[in-house]
Amino acid sequence: MATSALLCLHWDQIAGARQGRAGSAAWRLRLRRKRLPTGYLGGVLAGVASLIAAPYAEELWRCARARKRWRAVRLAGPGQD
């Protein structure tokens, strides 16, 4: 979806790149001259990592609670709830 939005916004540059015009050099990957601050990058990475890890941590917590209940029921024996 983002690719199609970029294609629509920059159609003249895309067409030039496809035809091999001089503007196609702007589409090469290269390092930035002014790098982003380390704190900013660290914050973004920490945010992404926490949002990825949160569902797994919640599922682990739910499984641990279910196992605890299952062990309690198993130790209680049959017929006792």
Long-range contacts (C-beta under 8 A, 24 or more apart in sequence): none
